[in-house]
Amino acid sequence: VDVSDRANPSIISRFDYVPPFHGGALGATHTAAPVITAEDKHPTLVVLTDEIIACPPGYGRIVDISDLSNPVMISTLRIPHVTDNFDPARGSFSCATNGHYIHHPWFDARSPSLLYVAWIEEGVRVWDISNPFLPREIGYYLSPRYPGRFPNRQVREVYQDPDTSLLYMTDANGAGITVLRWVGPIPSRTVIPAAYPGAR
């Protein structure tokens, strides 16, 4: 969306992925988070997270927006034991519950290549996106399940205090706020897609 004239915003382009991906119960993008590598440069990547409550559940995507008129998906953020359980005999996916979908992303203040994601039942997941074509999950935190109105975790948000690097995780199932610290590696800055010849 072009908001240079704030009274008259206009659509530059759109990225539709349902279909070929399914929309589930909600079928909506929850967050589109730009990967900021420099304050004076327009981002070339955006991380999309779904709020798709279905089987298979929603997951994440990295989209190349270096050409604003033509957004291109270049990779996905998936947890294989959650998103890839296809049963050939039934011709459908198999899922434990509907609470395994991706939700809220947050970038580490020290590197835009370090991504934290609130993933409902799957807790907080940590991703290295320094190669945006091949993101890697490098850690996770599974909180205890609390007795509440849901049978599973409800990890909906994760935020970071840039001064202390502490992470604050919320659980909507009555667990309140959990404070975490990432002690793993800090990936280097995100590679710009244009650096890959022929990537488009």
N, CA, C and O of each residue as an XYZ file, in Angstrom:
800
protein
N       0.847     -1.179      0.000
C       0.000      0.000      0.000
C       0.890      1.238      0.000
O       1.795      1.362      0.825
N       0.629      2.147     -0.925
C       1.348      3.417     -1.011
C       0.596      4.438     -0.160
O      -0.546      4.785     -0.461
N       1.247      4.920      0.908
C       0.616      5.899      1.796
C       1.332      7.245      1.726
O       1.269      8.031      2.671
N       2.015      7.514      0.610
C       2.672      8.811      0.471
C       1.653      9.946      0.524
O       1.948     11.027      1.034
N       0.456      9.701     -0.003
C      -0.675     10.608      0.183
C      -1.585      9.941      1.210
O      -2.400      9.088      0.861
N      -1.447     10.325      2.457
C      -2.133      9.608      3.531
C      -3.651      9.717      3.454
O      -4.366      8.881      4.004
N      -4.129     10.727      2.786
C      -5.579     10.861      2.634
C      -6.117      9.942      1.542
O      -7.317      9.673      1.483
N      -5.222      9.460      0.677
C      -5.648      8.609     -0.441
C      -4.675      7.445     -0.628
O      -3.956      7.404     -1.626
N      -4.638      6.509      0.301
C      -3.748      5.356      0.122
C      -4.162      4.533     -1.091
O      -5.344      4.446     -1.424
N      -3.178      3.933     -1.743
C      -3.472      3.131     -2.933
C      -2.721      1.806     -2.862
O      -1.624      1.726     -2.310
N      -3.327      0.778     -3.424
C      -2.718     -0.550     -3.428
C      -1.710     -0.645     -4.568
O      -2.044     -0.386     -5.724
N      -0.468     -1.021     -4.236
C       0.566     -1.236     -5.249
C       0.458     -2.650     -5.804
O       0.499     -2.862     -7.016
N       0.321     -3.601     -4.908
C       0.212     -5.004     -5.309
C      -0.356     -5.791     -4.141
O      -0.573     -5.246     -3.058
N      -0.595     -7.071     -4.367
C      -1.055     -7.939     -3.297
C      -0.438     -9.314     -3.492
O      -0.076     -9.704     -4.601
N      -0.330    -10.038     -2.385
C       0.227    -11.386     -2.418
C      -0.830    -12.342     -1.891
O      -1.079    -12.400     -0.687
N      -1.444    -13.081     -2.781
C      -2.479    -14.045     -2.406
C      -1.870    -15.440     -2.374
O      -1.228    -15.864     -3.335
N      -2.069    -16.145     -1.282
C      -1.553    -17.514     -1.221
C      -2.623    -18.522     -0.812
O      -2.307    -19.679     -0.534
N      -3.873    -18.099     -0.772
C      -4.997    -19.018     -0.537
C      -5.972    -18.862     -1.702
O      -6.692    -17.864     -1.737
N      -6.036    -19.797     -2.662
C      -5.120    -20.915     -2.872
C      -3.777    -20.448     -3.438
O      -3.659    -19.283     -3.817
N      -2.759    -21.314     -3.510
C      -2.811    -22.772     -3.408
C      -2.835    -23.303     -1.973
O      -3.257    -24.437     -1.744
N      -2.385    -22.492     -0.996
C      -2.466    -22.950      0.389
C      -3.903    -22.795      0.870
O      -4.656    -21.970      0.352
N      -4.278    -23.599      1.868
C      -5.662    -23.555      2.323
C      -5.861    -22.442      3.352
O      -4.903    -21.964      3.960
N      -7.108    -22.043      3.535
C      -7.409    -20.940      4.426
C      -7.872    -21.340      5.805
O      -7.823    -20.523      6.725
N      -8.322    -22.579      5.983
C      -8.728    -23.041      7.305
C      -9.921    -22.278      7.857
O     -10.733    -21.736      7.107
N     -10.014    -22.246      9.190
C     -11.165    -21.636      9.849
C     -11.156    -20.121      9.718
O     -12.211    -19.498      9.597
N      -9.965    -19.525      9.740
C      -9.873    -18.072      9.609
C      -9.272    -17.679      8.268
O      -9.794    -16.804      7.578
N      -8.177    -18.326      7.904
C      -7.582    -18.069      6.598
C      -7.043    -16.674      6.441
O      -7.196    -16.062      5.384
N      -6.401    -16.152      7.495
C      -5.972    -14.762      7.459
C      -4.498    -14.625      7.814
O      -3.975    -15.370      8.643
N      -3.837    -13.666      7.179
C      -2.499    -13.287      7.613
C      -2.636    -12.546      8.930
O      -3.391    -11.578      9.029
N      -1.908    -12.997      9.943
C      -1.966    -12.328     11.243
C      -1.038    -11.120     11.262
O      -1.448    -10.032     11.670
N       0.214    -11.298     10.824
C       1.200    -10.225     10.893
C       2.073    -10.240      9.647
O       2.469    -11.304      9.171
N       2.369     -9.066      9.125
C       3.369     -8.889      8.075
C       4.466     -8.018      8.671
O       4.293     -6.809      8.829
N       5.600     -8.641      9.002
C       6.680     -7.952      9.716
C       7.865     -7.726      8.785
O       8.497     -8.694      8.361
N       8.184     -6.471      8.453
C       9.326     -6.211      7.573
C      10.646     -6.518      8.266
O      10.801     -6.282      9.465
N      11.592     -7.045      7.500
C      12.932     -7.328      8.016
C      13.769     -6.067      7.820
O      14.225     -5.790      6.711
N      13.970     -5.304      8.893
C      14.675     -4.024      8.815
C      16.176     -4.266      8.949
O      16.645     -4.687     10.007
N      16.931     -4.001      7.882
C      18.384     -4.169      7.928
C      19.115     -2.838      8.036
O      20.274     -2.801      8.450
N      18.455     -1.750      7.671
C      19.040     -0.412      7.790
C      17.900      0.595      7.855
O      16.924      0.486      7.113
N      18.027      1.573      8.743
C      16.931      2.523      8.947
C      16.666      3.384      7.722
O      15.551      3.873      7.540
N      17.682      3.577      6.874
C      17.518      4.467      5.726
C      17.210      3.713      4.432
O      17.214      4.304      3.352
N      16.941      2.402      4.541
C      16.662      1.616      3.347
C      15.300      0.937      3.466
O      14.887      0.508      4.543
N      14.619      0.855      2.327
C      13.344      0.149      2.307
C      13.613     -1.339      2.489
O      14.521     -1.870      1.850
N      12.855     -2.032      3.340
C      13.084     -3.469      3.520
C      12.827     -4.236      2.229
O      11.969     -3.862      1.429
N      13.582     -5.314      2.038
C      13.391     -6.152      0.858
C      12.736     -7.484      1.199
O      12.401     -8.266      0.310
N      12.554     -7.737      2.496
C      11.925     -8.979      2.935
C      10.834     -8.681      3.948
O      10.913     -7.701      4.689
N       9.825     -9.524      3.975
C       8.790     -9.430      4.996
C       8.465    -10.850      5.464
O       8.407    -11.785      4.665
N       8.254    -10.992      6.775
C       7.842    -12.271      7.346
C       6.331    -12.229      7.563
O       5.820    -11.334      8.236
N       5.627    -13.194      6.993
C       4.176    -13.304      7.166
C       3.869    -14.450      8.115
O       4.449    -15.529      8.000
N       2.957    -14.220      9.054
C       2.474    -15.307      9.900
C       0.963    -15.419      9.747
O       0.259    -14.420      9.607
N       0.483    -16.657      9.778
C      -0.939    -16.939      9.588
C      -1.644    -17.114     10.917
O      -1.046    -17.552     11.900
N      -2.912    -16.770     10.938
C      -3.775    -17.243     12.010
C      -4.791    -18.162     11.345
O      -5.953    -17.808     11.150
N      -4.314    -19.346     11.007
C      -5.150    -20.334     10.343
C      -5.351    -21.493     11.303
O      -4.440    -22.287     11.538
N      -6.551    -21.580     11.853
C      -6.887    -22.623     12.818
C      -7.517    -23.765     12.042
O      -8.725    -23.772     11.802
N      -6.697    -24.729     11.651
C      -7.183    -25.811     10.808
C      -6.160    -26.935     10.841
O      -5.252    -26.933     11.673
N      -6.304    -27.873      9.954
C      -5.362    -28.977      9.815
C      -5.030    -29.122      8.331
O      -5.914    -29.486      7.555
N      -3.793    -28.853      7.903
C      -2.674    -28.415      8.737
C      -2.844    -26.970      9.189
O      -3.537    -26.190      8.536
N      -2.215    -26.615     10.300
C      -2.365    -25.261     10.837
C      -1.524    -24.247     10.072
O      -0.684    -24.605      9.247
N      -1.772    -22.970     10.367
C      -1.024    -21.906      9.722
C       0.439    -21.918     10.107
O       0.804    -22.326     11.210
N       1.272    -21.466      9.184
C       2.704    -21.356      9.455
C       3.220    -20.062      8.843
O       2.428    -19.209      8.443
N       4.533    -19.906      8.767
C       5.107    -18.636      8.334
C       5.677    -18.691      6.930
O       5.944    -19.762      6.385
N       5.857    -17.508      6.359
C       6.447    -17.376      5.031
C       7.381    -16.183      5.012
O       7.148    -15.188      5.700
N       8.436    -16.285      4.225
C       9.296    -15.132      3.960
C       9.049    -14.718      2.520
O       9.129    -15.531      1.599
N       8.747    -13.436      2.344
C       8.381    -12.918      1.029
C       9.383    -11.849      0.615
O       9.705    -10.947      1.388
N       9.869    -11.965     -0.615
C      10.774    -10.980     -1.202
C       9.924     -9.828     -1.742
O       9.097    -10.021     -2.633
N      10.136     -8.629     -1.191
C       9.385     -7.452     -1.649
C      10.318     -6.410     -2.263
O      10.007     -5.219     -2.274
N      11.482     -6.873     -2.781
C      12.404     -5.921     -3.402
C      11.760     -5.256     -4.616
O      12.079     -4.112     -4.940
N      10.858     -5.966     -5.286
C      10.024     -5.378     -6.332
C       8.615     -5.267     -5.752
O       7.892     -6.260     -5.678
N       8.229     -4.074     -5.345
C       6.943     -3.898     -4.672
C       5.752     -4.270     -5.547
O       4.666     -4.549     -5.038
N       5.953     -4.275     -6.846
C       4.849     -4.628     -7.740
C       4.700     -6.136     -7.904
O       3.741     -6.608     -8.515
N       5.661     -6.896     -7.351
C       5.642     -8.344     -7.556
C       6.209     -9.080     -6.342
O       7.327     -9.589     -6.419
N       5.477     -9.155     -5.219
C       5.961     -9.907     -4.058
C       6.079    -11.398     -4.396
O       5.208    -11.970     -5.051
N       7.178    -12.015     -3.935
C       7.441    -13.417     -4.255
C       7.781    -14.176     -2.976
O       8.689    -13.778     -2.246
N       7.065    -15.265     -2.696
C       7.398    -16.102     -1.548
C       8.669    -16.876     -1.856
O       8.775    -17.515     -2.903
N       9.652    -16.818     -0.928
C      10.914    -17.507     -1.175
C      11.158    -18.657     -0.199
O      12.021    -19.496     -0.455
N      10.426    -18.716      0.907
C      10.610    -19.827      1.844
C       9.453    -19.860      2.835
O       8.621    -18.955      2.881
N       9.426    -20.934      3.629
C       8.395    -21.082      4.652
C       9.036    -21.362      6.002
O      10.155    -21.870      6.079
N       8.314    -21.026      7.063
C       8.694    -21.359      8.435
C       7.695    -22.407      8.911
O       6.529    -22.098      9.158
N       8.157    -23.638      9.038
C       7.257    -24.729      9.405
C       7.914    -25.582     10.478
O       9.139    -25.656     10.570
N       7.085    -26.220     11.283
C       7.548    -27.224     12.235
C       7.099    -28.564     11.665
O       5.907    -28.872     11.698
N       8.029    -29.372     11.139
C       7.628    -30.571     10.387
C       6.666    -31.500     11.118
O       5.732    -32.015     10.504
N       6.871    -31.727     12.413
C       5.978    -32.673     13.098
C       4.571    -32.107     13.288
O       3.652    -32.828     13.677
N       4.411    -30.811     13.011
C       3.093    -30.175     13.126
C       2.447    -29.990     11.760
O       1.277    -30.321     11.570
N       3.215    -29.459     10.805
C       2.628    -29.025      9.536
C       2.688    -30.065      8.428
O       1.987    -29.931      7.425
N       3.512    -31.104      8.587
C       3.762    -32.005      7.458
C       3.218    -33.417      7.656
O       3.680    -34.349      6.998
N       2.248    -33.590      8.545
C       1.708    -34.926      8.810
C       0.599    -35.277      7.818
O      -0.584    -35.246      8.157
N       0.992    -35.606      6.606
C       0.003    -35.989      5.596
C      -0.202    -37.496      5.636
O       0.765    -38.259      5.625
N      -1.446    -37.922      5.683
C      -1.800    -39.337      5.722
C      -2.264    -39.756      4.325
O      -3.394    -39.455      3.939
N      -1.408    -40.446      3.560
C      -1.786    -40.812      2.186
C      -3.015    -41.715      2.128
O      -3.802    -41.640      1.184
N      -3.178    -42.570      3.140
C      -4.323    -43.485      3.131
C      -5.646    -42.729      3.197
O      -6.621    -43.101      2.545
N      -5.665    -41.663      3.993
C      -6.895    -40.865      4.116
C      -6.962    -39.752      3.088
O      -8.030    -39.212      2.804
N      -5.794    -39.415      2.530
C      -5.749    -38.309      1.584
C      -5.903    -36.961      2.249
O      -6.391    -36.013      1.635
N      -5.484    -36.869      3.524
C      -5.603    -35.607      4.254
C      -4.509    -35.526      5.310
O      -3.784    -36.490      5.555
N      -4.410    -34.356      5.926
C      -3.436    -34.152      6.985
C      -3.985    -34.655      8.311
O      -5.197    -34.723      8.511
N      -3.071    -35.008      9.216
C      -3.440    -35.467     10.546
C      -2.854    -34.509     11.571
O      -1.654    -34.236     11.550
N      -3.688    -33.998     12.464
C      -3.242    -33.024     13.456
C      -3.784    -33.395     14.831
O      -4.894    -33.912     14.959
N      -2.973    -33.119     15.863
C      -3.383    -33.456     17.229
C      -4.527    -32.565     17.707
O      -5.554    -33.058     18.174
N      -4.343    -31.255     17.588
C      -5.371    -30.289     17.989
C      -5.327    -29.126     17.019
O      -4.508    -29.113     16.100
N      -6.193    -28.160     17.212
C      -6.187    -26.973     16.359
C      -5.372    -25.831     16.946
O      -5.504    -24.693     16.494
N      -4.534    -26.104     17.941
C      -3.796    -25.027     18.591
C      -2.339    -24.943     18.224
O      -1.538    -24.421     19.000
N      -1.967    -25.446     17.051
C      -0.548    -25.513     16.695
C      -0.152    -24.475     15.646
O       0.900    -24.614     15.022
N      -0.951    -23.458     15.439
C      -0.658    -22.508     14.369
C       0.290    -21.397     14.839
O       0.375    -21.074     16.024
N       0.986    -20.837     13.870
C       1.904    -19.720     14.125
C       1.093    -18.473     14.469
O      -0.075    -18.368     14.095
N       1.714    -17.522     15.185
C       0.947    -16.341     15.570
C       1.755    -15.056     15.415
O       1.618    -14.365     14.406
N       2.593    -14.723     16.397
C       3.195    -13.385     16.453
C       4.720    -13.452     16.336
O       5.357    -14.155     17.121
N       5.332    -12.730     15.362
C       6.789    -12.716     15.222
C       7.424    -11.493     15.883
O       6.777    -10.459     16.049
N       8.695    -11.624     16.256
C       9.446    -10.495     16.812
C      10.924    -10.677     16.479
O      11.480    -11.757     16.681
N      11.563     -9.618     15.965
C      12.984     -9.681     15.617
C      13.845     -9.269     16.803
O      13.505     -8.349     17.547
N      14.968     -9.967     16.965
C      15.922     -9.600     18.004
C      16.527     -8.241     17.671
O      16.849     -7.967     16.515
N      16.681     -7.395     18.679
C      17.217     -6.048     18.466
C      18.674     -6.077     18.020
O      19.159     -5.105     17.441
N      19.375     -7.174     18.280
C      20.796     -7.257     17.939
C      21.037     -7.720     16.509
O      22.121     -7.506     15.965
N      20.048     -8.347     15.899
C      20.208     -8.851     14.537
C      18.844     -9.126     13.931
O      18.035     -9.828     14.539
N      18.566     -8.583     12.730
C      17.295     -8.884     12.075
C      17.232    -10.317     11.559
O      16.196    -10.759     11.061
N      18.348    -11.041     11.679
C      18.364    -12.438     11.249
C      17.905    -13.396     12.335
O      17.746    -14.590     12.081
N      17.691    -12.885     13.546
C      17.242    -13.723     14.654
C      15.771    -13.409     14.920
O      15.420    -12.293     15.304
N      14.925    -14.404     14.712
C      13.481    -14.210     14.753
C      12.863    -15.090     15.830
O      13.101    -16.297     15.874
N      12.066    -14.471     16.700
C      11.292    -15.208     17.702
C       9.837    -15.252     17.236
O       9.312    -14.265     16.721
N       9.195    -16.404     17.422
C       7.814    -16.534     16.980
C       6.978    -17.203     18.065
O       7.319    -18.286     18.541
N       5.879    -16.554     18.453
C       4.896    -17.186     19.335
C       4.074    -18.147     18.490
O       3.538    -17.767     17.449
N       3.974    -19.416     18.948
C       3.399    -20.462     18.105
C       2.327    -21.246     18.859
O       2.227    -22.463     18.703
N       1.531    -20.563     19.669
C       0.410    -21.153     20.416
C       0.872    -22.406     21.166
O       1.690    -22.286     22.078
N       0.388    -23.585     20.824
C       0.746    -24.817     21.541
C       2.232    -25.138     21.440
O       2.782    -25.799     22.321
N       2.885    -24.680     20.382
C       4.302    -25.003     20.175
C       5.241    -24.009     20.845
O       6.438    -24.005     20.557
N       4.718    -23.164     21.735
C       5.557    -22.276     22.533
C       6.208    -21.164     21.732
O       5.633    -20.661     20.767
N       7.417    -20.782     22.142
C       8.215    -19.790     21.416
C       9.245    -20.541     20.583
O       9.987    -21.375     21.102
N       9.285    -20.243     19.294
C      10.254    -20.866     18.395
C      11.259    -19.810     17.959
O      10.903    -18.646     17.774
N      12.507    -20.213     17.797
C      13.589    -19.287     17.446
C      14.153    -19.701     16.090
O      14.494    -20.863     15.868
N      14.243    -18.718     15.186
C      14.668    -18.998     13.815
C      15.857    -18.139     13.416
O      15.948    -16.967     13.780
N      16.771    -18.747     12.659
C      17.870    -18.045     12.001
C      17.443    -17.848     10.552
O      17.315    -18.816      9.804
N      17.220    -16.583     10.151
C      16.798    -16.309      8.777
C      17.897    -15.576      8.014
O      17.614    -14.842      7.067
N      19.174    -15.777      8.432
C      20.277    -15.102      7.745
C      20.364    -15.535      6.283
O      20.806    -14.758      5.436
N      19.952    -16.751      5.981
C      19.711    -17.154      4.599
C      18.197    -17.233      4.436
O      17.596    -18.240      4.811
N      17.571    -16.206      3.890
C      16.103    -16.173      3.844
C      15.500    -17.243      2.940
O      14.302    -17.516      3.013
N      16.330    -17.851      2.086
C      15.843    -18.932      1.235
C      15.836    -20.271      1.965
O      15.195    -21.225      1.524
N      16.556    -20.334      3.088
C      16.635    -21.572      3.855
C      16.661    -21.246      5.354
O      17.681    -21.456      6.010
N      15.551    -20.734      5.901
C      15.521    -20.414      7.337
C      15.657    -21.687      8.167
O      15.192    -22.756      7.772
N      16.313    -21.549      9.342
C      16.548    -22.712     10.205
C      16.008    -22.445     11.600
O      16.259    -21.388     12.178
N      15.272    -23.397     12.135
C      14.875    -23.300     13.537
C      16.076    -23.685     14.391
O      16.656    -24.755     14.205
N      16.454    -22.807     15.339
C      17.655    -23.056     16.138
C      17.356    -23.165     17.628
O      18.276    -23.343     18.427
N      16.098    -23.062     18.014
C      15.760    -23.219     19.422
C      14.272    -23.072     19.652
O      13.532    -22.640     18.768
N      13.841    -23.437     20.856
C      12.434    -23.263     21.216
C      12.295    -23.324     22.729
O      13.178    -23.814     23.433
N      11.171    -22.817     23.211
C      10.830    -22.907     24.632
C       9.385    -23.357     24.742
O       8.478    -22.717     24.208
N       9.181    -24.468     25.442
C       7.835    -24.974     25.702
C       7.514    -24.746     27.168
O       8.111    -25.369     28.046
N       6.588    -23.866     27.427
C       6.189    -23.573     28.805
C       5.328    -24.706     29.351
O       4.768    -25.481     28.576
N       5.215    -24.815     30.673
C       4.283    -25.805     31.234
C       2.855    -25.483     30.801
O       2.508    -24.318     30.608
N       2.045    -26.502     30.652
C       0.625    -26.275     30.355
C      -0.091    -25.936     31.656
O       0.030    -26.646     32.655
N      -0.837    -24.839     31.623
C      -1.561    -24.402     32.813
C      -3.031    -24.785     32.696
O      -3.594    -24.745     31.602
N      -3.656    -25.156     33.806
C      -5.093    -25.452     33.741
C      -5.873    -24.163     33.496
O      -5.831    -23.239     34.308
N      -6.565    -24.111     32.403
C      -7.318    -22.905     32.059
C      -8.469    -23.262     31.156
O      -8.970    -24.387     31.180
N      -8.887    -22.299     30.358
C     -10.056    -22.553     29.514
C      -9.711    -23.311     28.239
O     -10.608    -23.736     27.510
N      -8.405    -23.488     27.958
C      -7.983    -24.260     26.794
C      -7.195    -25.479     27.257
O      -6.556    -25.432     28.309
N      -7.228    -26.566     26.496
C      -6.464    -27.751     26.897
C      -4.986    -27.665     26.562
O      -4.200    -28.503     27.005
N      -4.597    -26.658     25.783
C      -3.202    -26.573     25.357
C      -2.620    -25.208     25.703
O      -3.314    -24.343     26.239
N      -1.343    -25.024     25.393
C      -0.715    -23.713     25.579
C      -1.407    -22.693     24.680
O      -2.004    -23.041     23.661
N      -1.315    -21.439     25.078
C      -1.858    -20.344     24.270
C      -0.815    -19.231     24.183
O      -1.084    -18.081     24.530
N       0.383    -19.595     23.711
C       1.476    -18.620     23.595
C       1.184    -17.739     22.389
O       1.338    -18.164     21.244
N       0.761    -16.511     22.656
C       0.277    -15.648     21.573
C       1.234    -14.523     21.196
O       1.253    -14.095     20.042
N       2.023    -14.042     22.140
C       2.941    -12.951     21.824
C       4.298    -13.211     22.456
O       4.409    -13.853     23.500
N       5.330    -12.694     21.793
C       6.665    -12.637     22.379
C       7.261    -11.293     21.973
O       7.247    -10.917     20.801
N       7.782    -10.581     22.963
C       8.390     -9.268     22.743
C       9.768     -9.255     23.392
O      10.053    -10.055     24.282
N      10.620     -8.339     22.938
C      11.956     -8.219     23.515
C      12.200     -6.801     24.005
O      11.857     -5.830     23.331
N      12.799     -6.694     25.190
C      13.285     -5.410     25.688
C      14.647     -5.177     25.042
O      15.582     -5.927     25.322
N      14.794     -4.159     24.181
C      16.065     -3.971     23.480
C      17.222     -3.606     24.404
O      18.381     -3.808     24.044
N      16.930     -3.078     25.578
C      18.003     -2.693     26.504
C      18.590     -3.888     27.241
O      19.790     -3.915     27.518
N      17.766     -4.869     27.560
C      18.233     -6.027     28.329
C      18.291     -7.306     27.495
O      18.896     -8.292     27.915
N      17.667     -7.295     26.322
C      17.524     -8.467     25.449
C      16.627     -9.546     26.045
O      16.539    -10.647     25.501
N      15.961     -9.240     27.159
C      15.032    -10.203     27.742
C      13.785    -10.322     26.871
O      13.339     -9.350     26.261
N      13.234    -11.533     26.824
C      12.020    -11.802     26.063
C      10.846    -11.949     27.016
O      10.974    -12.532     28.093
N       9.711    -11.417     26.613
C       8.493    -11.504     27.416
C       7.447    -12.264     26.608
O       7.007    -11.808     25.553
N       7.058    -13.422     27.117
C       6.130    -14.311     26.438
C       4.790    -14.296     27.158
O       4.739    -14.422     28.381
N       3.710    -14.142     26.409
C       2.377    -14.176     27.013
C       1.686    -15.488     26.694
O       1.886    -16.072     25.628
N       0.864    -15.946     27.638
C       0.067    -17.154     27.448
C      -1.366    -16.816     27.837
O      -1.642    -16.473     28.986
N      -2.278    -16.914     26.866
C      -3.667    -16.511     27.092
C      -4.473    -17.552     27.849
O      -5.683    -17.397     28.013
N      -3.824    -18.603     28.308
C      -4.535    -19.642     29.043
C      -4.387    -19.463     30.551
O      -4.513    -20.424     31.309
N      -4.120    -18.233     30.986
C      -4.016    -17.952     32.408
C      -2.619    -18.062     32.965
O      -2.434    -17.993     34.180
N      -1.617    -18.235     32.095
C      -0.240    -18.407     32.563
C       0.485    -17.084     32.757
O       1.599    -17.062     33.280
N      -0.134    -15.980     32.343
C       0.489    -14.676     32.540
C       1.673    -14.450     31.619
O       1.635    -14.803     30.440
N       2.744    -13.846     32.179
C       3.934    -13.494     31.407
C       5.116    -14.314     31.900
O       5.345    -14.431     33.103
N       5.856    -14.874     30.965
C       7.093    -15.596     31.268
C       8.254    -14.800     30.697
O       8.186    -14.340     29.558
N       9.321    -14.632     31.472
C      10.499    -13.888     31.034
C      11.581    -14.884     30.626
O      11.917    -15.797     31.381
N      12.119    -14.698     29.427
C      13.114    -15.606     28.864
C      14.346    -14.829     28.424
O      14.294    -13.614     28.234
N      15.450    -15.542     28.264
C      16.651    -14.956     27.672
C      17.208    -15.936     26.642
O      17.385    -17.118     26.938
N      17.483    -15.447     25.440
C      18.098    -16.276     24.412
C      19.602    -16.318     24.663
O      20.258    -15.277     24.712
N      20.146    -17.527     24.821
C      21.577    -17.683     25.107
C      22.297    -18.380     23.958
O      23.470    -18.732     24.078
N      21.596    -18.576     22.850
C      22.205    -19.210     21.688
C      22.944    -18.210     20.821
O      23.130    -17.061     21.219
N      23.367    -18.636     19.636
C      24.128    -17.767     18.734
C      23.270    -16.632     18.176
O      22.054    -16.761     18.039
N      23.928    -15.525     17.859
C      23.279    -14.384     17.209
C      23.698    -14.407     15.742
O      24.858    -14.123     15.444
N      22.801    -14.735     14.818
C      23.184    -14.809     13.407
C      23.608    -13.453     12.864
O      23.279    -12.407     13.423
N      24.352    -13.499     11.755
C      24.760    -12.263     11.094
C      23.554    -11.610     10.441
O      22.458    -12.171     10.434
N      23.765    -10.425      9.895
C      22.664     -9.676      9.308
C      22.060    -10.427      8.123
O      22.732    -11.213      7.456
N      20.793    -10.170      7.880
C      20.078    -10.854      6.815
C      20.665    -10.518      5.451
O      20.939     -9.359      5.138
N      20.849    -11.552      4.657
C      21.328    -11.367      3.296
C      20.199    -10.796      2.448
O      19.062    -11.261      2.528
N      20.508     -9.797      1.640
C      19.503     -9.190      0.773
C      19.252    -10.119     -0.419
O      20.213    -10.581     -1.035
N      18.006    -10.405     -0.761
C      17.731    -11.336     -1.855
C      18.438    -10.992     -3.156
O      18.823    -11.898     -3.895
N      18.622     -9.708     -3.460
C      19.264     -9.319     -4.714
C      20.702     -9.818     -4.800
O      21.280     -9.861     -5.886
N      21.290    -10.198     -3.651
C      22.660    -10.703     -3.652
C      22.741    -12.104     -4.256
O      23.833    -12.598     -4.536
N      21.594    -12.740     -4.456
C      21.561    -14.075     -5.032
C      21.259    -13.957     -6.525
O      20.108    -13.725     -6.895
N      22.273    -14.112     -7.399
C      22.009    -14.001     -8.842
C      20.968    -15.024     -9.286
O      21.054    -16.206     -8.953
N      20.003    -14.555    -10.029
C      18.985    -15.452    -10.562
C      17.981    -15.933     -9.542
O      17.246    -16.884     -9.804
N      17.931    -15.294     -8.375
C      17.000    -15.746     -7.343
C      15.557    -15.518     -7.764
O      14.670    -16.278     -7.373
N      15.317    -14.499     -8.540
C      13.957    -14.215     -8.991
C      13.631    -15.001    -10.238
O      12.524    -14.891    -10.766
